[in-house]
Amino acid sequence: MSRYHFTSVHNHFEEAVFQRVESEAPSYPNLAGHPELLADVACVALNALPPRYIRHDIDFNFYVSDQERAQMVAHVNAAVRAAFDFVGSRAAQRQSA
């Protein structure tokens, strides 16, 4: 067992992606009722984004400019849309097989 505590370390994009997946899910009715597919969407989106590991959100937000923050939101939105499309097409392929 490690004597160090890393529980505060997380990827900054996780919460933004999770929130965006939840808000966009109603636009994808073929996926919205399937929590396991929504988790897949989140994974695909997170894998498309560069990892930004932090310990405290407040510290990270202090050092990010408004322009960087806007870029990160745009990247999250694009990654989530692409992930919905990808997972949706894979799910459709499985259903038609």
C-alpha positions, 0 to 999 in steps of 0.5 A, spaced: 500 500 500 502 506 498 504 511 503 502 517 498 495 519 497 493 521 490 486 521 490 486 528 489 489 527 482 484 527 476 484 529 469 481 536 468 477 534 462 473 529 466 467 533 469 467 537 463 466 531 458 461 528 463 457 534 464 457 535 456 455 528 455 449 528 460 446 535 456 447 532 449 444 525 451 437 527 449 439 529 442 441 522 441 435 518 443 438 512 440 443 512 446 440 516 451 437 510 454 443 506 455 448 508 460 453 503 458 453 507 451 453 514 454 459 511 458 463 509 452 461 516 449 465 519 455 471 514 454 471 516 447 471 523 448 476 523 453 481 519 449 480 524 444 482 530 448 489 531 451 490 529 458 490 535 463 492 532 470 491 537 476 490 536 483 485 542 484 480 545 479 480 552 483 488 552 482 487 550 474 482 555 473 486 561 476 492 559 471 488 559 465 486 565 461 479 566 458 482 564 451 484 558 453 478 556 457 474 558 451 478 553 447 478 548 452 470 548 451 470 548 444 475 542 444 470 538 449 464 540 445 467 537 438 470 531 442 463 529 445 459 530 438 464 526 435 464 521 440 456 521 440 457 520 432 462 514 433 458 510 438 452 511 435 454 508 428 457 502 432 451 501 436 447 501 429 452 497 426 451 492 432 443 492 431 443 491 424 448 485 424 
